Amino acid sequence: MSSITSHIENVSVSDLVNRYGTPLYVYSKNNIEKAFKQYKQAFGDKKHLICYAVKANSNLSVIALLAKLGAGFDIVSRGELLRVLKAGGDAQKVIFSGVGKTREDLRFALETGIHCFNVESEAEIYMLNEEAEKLGKKAPVSFRVNPDVDAKTHPYISTGLRENKFGIPYDEAVRIYKAANALSHIEIKGIDCHIGSQLTDLAPYCDAVDRMLKLIDELSANGIQLSHFDMGGGVGIDYEGEELINLQDLVNMIYEKLGDRPLSIAMEPGRSIVGDSGYLLTEVILTKENEGKHFAVVDAAMNDLIRPALYESWMRIEQTKESSATVESYDIVGPICETGDFLGKERELALEAGDILAIKQAGAYGFVMSSNYNTRGRAAEVLVDNDQVYLIRERERLEDLFANEKVVSFDEK
Ligand SMILES: *Cc1c(COP(=O)(O)O)cnc(C)c1O
């Protein structure tokens, strides 16, 4: 049987549940700080920029905490830029990724003045040049290059292979850089790649660095000098006992290969900053047995946490107190009308109705991917700091879920 999560930092799970109800996302402040500082430490006094990937967990308080620790931000929409500004983040440390930035996105970021656009296609660079010209500005640019390496992770979170939609093709990079270099309102700053997520092995990063440095040298030989190399994110976390990448090894490897090229290094970690800090607390509504199979139906569902359904992810699910109930092998399922609505399968747990379960490592790609499917309000989010608890997002009220809808009056006429 698994261990027991009775407290998050110094607050008891039962206190949290009594005060805020379930399902409830809980984040440990200390854990986020620790994760960010591990990156800072690995880089030490080398010139670098760590841009937290906002999409992993975009709560304003999470952004504000990281801003205070000195983080930059990797964003993928102007909505995320708005969040960063609202939370007190520094626009000068923002990089803007994404394959489908609209002209409105580009304009807003140009007006705000960000660190760099990570451009993902040739078409985008012309759009950006036009928008920058209209505003009388020069757009700082890096191209996301697809290094065509296999990150050996789940296909849905592998992004560095030739057939993925991300970035510009490796073999066309020099030609596209030259074309961009000739544009009047573009300023070439750097180069970036992001090969996938939940990487647990250094080898794909080594391959990517080799490939990218070769390209950097080729660009240099063509008179294009870059000032930064952005390695993207992707460092994995321990969901089920994976061997993890040692950040110091990763950083040492990069600098060793970099040699005396005068490039500063950027990274865009998301999951590895916030993943471990998060818990989704959920109450067992009832247990049932169908044809010898045991189910625990809980009040969290795929609309709250879609990772198991979407990526076939395995997530730790722990009891939050000792129980005298019989241990059974339970499928932990939500109330949503989809067979894919499960949070875990065949877990040895001792459960009764009313028990609280903790789904661990739920801080990244958890709440942010939640939806209102089945007209379910999104969970509340709280941040725990030692024995202090801060409500950082209120539970959605059901009436608010359809507040923007209109009822057509079919009787008239
Ligand atoms: C999602 C994403 C990241 C963050 O990835 P993690 O695996 O969460 O570290 C970084 N860069 C880009 C471009 C992304 O799309």
The ligand as a MOL file (V3000), in Angstrom:
LIG
                    3D

  0  0  0     0  0            999 V3000
M  V30 BEGIN CTAB
M  V30 COUNTS 15 15 0 0 0
M  V30 BEGIN ATOM
M  V30 1 C 5.3520 23.7030 -22.8800 0
M  V30 2 C 6.5980 24.4040 -23.2560 0
M  V30 3 C 7.6400 24.5420 -22.3420 0
M  V30 4 C 7.6030 23.9180 -20.9640 0
M  V30 5 O 7.7430 22.5460 -21.0290 0
M  V30 6 P 7.8810 21.6810 -19.6760 0
M  V30 7 O 7.9510 20.3030 -20.1590 0
M  V30 8 O 6.6800 21.9590 -18.8720 0
M  V30 9 O 9.1370 22.1220 -19.0040 0
M  V30 10 C 8.7490 25.2590 -22.7270 0
M  V30 11 N 8.8450 25.8130 -23.9640 0
M  V30 12 C 7.8610 25.6960 -24.8650 0
M  V30 13 C 8.0210 26.3220 -26.1860 0
M  V30 14 C 6.7090 24.9870 -24.5430 0
M  V30 15 O 5.7520 24.8620 -25.4600 0
M  V30 END ATOM
M  V30 BEGIN BOND
M  V30 1 1 1 2
M  V30 2 1 2 3
M  V30 3 2 2 14
M  V30 4 1 3 4
M  V30 5 2 3 10
M  V30 6 1 4 5
M  V30 7 1 5 6
M  V30 8 2 6 7
M  V30 9 1 6 8
M  V30 10 1 6 9
M  V30 11 1 10 11
M  V30 12 2 11 12
M  V30 13 1 12 13
M  V30 14 1 12 14
M  V30 15 1 14 15
M  V30 END BOND
M  V30 END CTAB
M  END
